């Protein structure tokens, strides 16, 4: 019985451990099942409140497109926010990143949120990209603890870009979201109910034995 209780408490503790956000480079490294995708193929206005396939991609800027496929934010001091219109949590997100600047190394600042709470931040240094379509790089974020929002901005490494609030001109294409249903971590309450039922069965067997 002691072993059962120890196992139960261990699993409850593990289920509450903060999941680790993994950043990756390369297509298919963070999203294996594409549940939603924004390609920006038909974008004609600014990215202010832009929605496609129930993905919300927005930046506080009224300038528009680099070519017709993806968006450059025009060198503002803000960032791009990516979420879903229906607030669904997701396991993985990938996007192709470009820039309104020339071909060069860029720093990418990012922040992950869930239910309005920041769960991770970081800077990806020296990512080579440009305004050219064939020089875009695929970046990915995944978290078994799930997230619902990505904030992202990019600028030349030579600008020492390392925080939101500095001038940046990110460009995006092919934003993919993976809900990752089979990868989701069970809620602590589900584990609690399961083990309470299991312990109840053990007690019942002991009494009838």
N, C-alpha and C positions, 0 to 999 in steps of 0.2 A: 504493500500500500504506500509506503514511504517513497518507493521508486516511482510510482505513478504520479504522486504529488510533485516530486522534484521535476519529472519530465514535463508535467503540465506547466509549472512555474517557469521552466526554462523556455518553453515555446511561447508563452505569453510575453516574456522579456524580449525574445528574439523578434517577435512580430512588431514590437514597438521601436526597434532600432531604426534610426534614420537610414533610409536607403541612399546609395551612392549614385550620383549623377555621372554618367559616362559620356565623354565627348569623343567623337570619332571622325575620321576623314575617309571619304569614299562612299560611293553609292551602294546601298544595301547593308551598310554597317550598323545602322540604328533602326531602320525600318525594313522589316522583312515582309510584312503584309500591308499593302497600301489600302487603308480604309478611306482616306480622303486625300485629294491632291488639288493644289492651285497652280495652274500653269501660266496665268496672266496673258494668255494668247489674245484675249479680246479686251484687254484693258484700254480704255480710251480717256480716262480722266485721272485724277490724282489717286494716290493710295490712301487718302484720308477716308477711313471706314470702308475699305474695299473688301468685298466678300465673294467667295467662290467655293462651291462644293461644301458649304457650311463652315469654311475656314475664314476667320476674320483676320485680315492683315492690314495694319494701319500705322500711319506716321503723321505727326503734326506738320504737314507740308502739303502744299497744293501744286507743286511741280509734278511732271509726269515723265514719261517713259524713256528708257534707253532702248532703242529699237522698238519692236512692238511686243516683246516677249516678257520683259521684266522691268523692274522699276528702280530708278535711282532717286535717292531722297533729296537731292539738290543741295547737299552741303549744309544741312541745318545742324542745330545743337541738340537734337532729340535722339530718338531711337525708333526702331520698328517693333511693334507689338504683334505677336502671332498667338491666336487662341481659336476656339471654336465658337460659333454663334449660339450653340445650345449648351455650352459650358461643360462638355464631356471631358473627363480626364483621359489622358493618353499615356502610353508607355514610351513611344519613340517619335521623334520628329527629325526629318532631314530636309535640307534645302540646298540649292545651288547658290553660291554667293558670288557676286560680282561687285563692281565699284564704278562710281562716276569719275574716279581718278585714273591716272595712267597705269599701265602695266607695271606692277611693283609689289613688294612685300607689304602686307596690310596686317594691322592688329584688329582682332574681332572681340568686342566686349559683349558678354552675354549675362543674362540673369533668368533664372527659372523660378516660377511661382506655382503654388497650389492653394486654392481658396484664399487668394490675396496675400498669402504668407510666402516670403522668399525662402526657398529651400536650397538654393545654390547660386553662386556667381563665379565668374572667371574671365580671363583674357586669353585668347588664342593668339600667340605672337607669330609674326612672320608667315602669314598665309599668302601665298602668291596668287594674285587675281587682278582683274582689270575690267574695263568696259566691254571687252571682246567676248563674244559668246563662247568661243572655243577655249577661253582661259578661265572659265568659271570652275570653282572647286565645290564639291559636295561635302557639307559638314553635317554632323548628326549629334543628337542628344538623346539619351535613354535613361530611364529611371524606373526600377521595379516598384518603387513607391508611388509612381505616377505623378504627372504634373498637368497643368491646364494652360499655362502661358509661358511664352518665351519672349524676352526682350533682347534685341540685338542691334548692334551698330558696328560700323567698320570704317577705318581710315588708314592712311599710309603709316607704316611703321615709323617713317622719318618724322612724322608729326607727333610722335610720342603719345599716340592715342591709347589711353588705358582706363578711361572712365566715361560714363555718360555725362553729357553736358559740354563736351568738346565737339567741334565741327566734324561731321562725318557724312559720307555719301554712299551708303550701302545700296547694292542692287541685288534683287532676289529672283529666283525662278524655281519652278517645280518644288513647291513646299509640300511635303508628304507627311501624313500622320498615320501612325499605327496604334490602334487602341490596345492591342496586346492582351486580349481577354484571358488567354490561358497563362499569361505571365504575371497576372495581378497577384499581389500578396494578400492572403486571406485576412479579413478584418479580425482584430483581437476578440471581438464579441462572438464571432463564428467559432473560433478556436475554443473559447470558454464554454459555449453551449455543447460543442462536441465532446469535450472532456468531462463535463459534468454528467452528460448522458452515459459516457463510458464508465465513470466511477460508480454511477448508480447501478449499472449492470453488475459490476464486481461485487458491490454490497449485497445485491439481491441474490447472487449465486452463493455468497458466503453464508447468508441466513438460511437458505434452503438446503445447504449441504449437510 
